[in-house]
Amino acid sequence: MLSRKLKGISATFQASNFTATKWNTAEDKARLANKLTKFILNGFEQASFTKEMYKRLSMMFGHIAEYDIQGFYQVWFKDDAACLKWVENALRGGVLGFVVGDPAWTWSDVEKAIQHWLTENKILEQVRNVASPGSSDVPAKTYESQM
């Protein structure tokens, strides 16, 4: 968990922002994307990291299951440094370095929307300042979203 909450605006994604898949509706995508932005703004609080969020995130941004929900949380959200690593990974597009997949079969449209939201709300800069106070003098890496 991040040692403090972040500033920003929770997303208000609508079903019309996303494409339904064979397994999930566009409403499912919008609902989880909105929950994810609240989770991030609340400092990645463990109590808000639900099984539903874990199942979805473990299949996004190049993630793997990390054994179970507790393992995933420990790897990606346990402290300031881990949260920074997650934000950098999400903005980069995961291990491949870009978001892949047809939104009719994957949640790639949600990944791109979250990348855009992270950038608009300056989440990387905020998390970097929490994880490494005084690092604002160091130029930030630029992550270009493929929106």
N, C-alpha and C positions, 0 to 999 in steps of 0.2 A: 504494500500500500504506500502511496505517496505520502510524504509527511505533511502535506497540506492540500486543500482543495484548489482547483484551478478556476480561472476566470474565463467566461465565454458564454455562449448561448446554446442551450440544448437544441438539438436539431428537431425539426418538425417535419420529418419526411412523410410523404403521403404514398399510398399505393401507386399512384400515377407516376412516381419517380422510378419505379422498378418494374421488372419483367417477371411474371410468374414462371415457376419451373414446374416440372411434372410432379414434384414432391412438396413444393411450398407455394403459397399464394404471394402476390405482390404485397398484400397486407402483412403477411408474416415477415417479409423482408423489412418493410417500413417500421413495424413495431420493434423488431430486434435492433435495427439501426438506431432508432431513437433511444432505446434502453442503453445501448452501448455508449452513446454520447453522454448520457447522464452518469453512467459508471465512470467514464473518464473524468468528467468535470468534478465529480465527488472524490477524486483522488484515488480511483481504482480500489474502493473499499471492498474488502472481501465479502462482507454481508450482501453486497449487491451483485456479486459474481454468481449467477444462478447456473443450474445445470443446463438450462436451455442456451444460455450465453456461451458456456463452456463448449457444448456440443458444436455450436456453429463456429465459434472462433477457432476451434481446433481444426477446422477445414477451410479456413480463410488465411490470406496473407502468407501462404506457404507453411503454416503451422502443422505440427503433428499433435497427437493427443497428450504427449508427455505423461503417459500411463493413466492418469485420472485427473479429476477436477483439482484436487489438492496439488498434485505435481505440476499441472499447468500453471496454477496460480503462483506457486513457488518459483517457477522458472521465469515467468513474465511480469509478475506484479508484486513480489514480496517486499520490495524496498524501492527507494528512489532510483537507484541504478538500473534495476530490472524494468521499471516503468519506462525509463528513458530508452532502454534497448527495445521495448515493445513499440514505442512510438516511432523510433527510427526504422524498425523493421516494417511497420505498417506503411509508412510514407514511401519507403523504398519499393514496396510491392512484394515483400517477402523474400525468400531465398533466391528466387529467380530474378529479382530486380525489376519486375513489372507484373501487373495484374493480367492474368490470362483467363480465357474461358468465355463461352457464349452465355450471356445472362439468362437465356432460356433453359440452361442446364446447370449453371453455377450461380454463385452469389457475387460474381465479378462486378456487377453494377453497384452492389452495396459497398464493396471494397473501394471502388472509385469514388463513391459519394462520401465515404468516411475519410478517405485521403483528402478530398476537397474541404470537408468540414474541419479536419485537423489543421490544415493550412490556413483557412479563414480565421480560425480562432487562436492561431499562433500557439498551438499546444506544444509543439516541439520546443519552442523558445522557453515557454513557461516551465516545462518539465526539466529542461536543461538547467535553468536557473535554480530550481529546487535541488536537483541532483549535484550540481557543481556551482554553488554560489560564487559570484564574481566572474563566471565564465562568459558574461555578456560581451566582454571585450574581444572574445574569439569569434571570428566570422562563422556564422552557422552554415552547415551544408545546405545546399539547395536541392529540394526534392521536387521534381516536376511531376505532377499528376497527369495521367493520361485521360483526363475527362474529355 
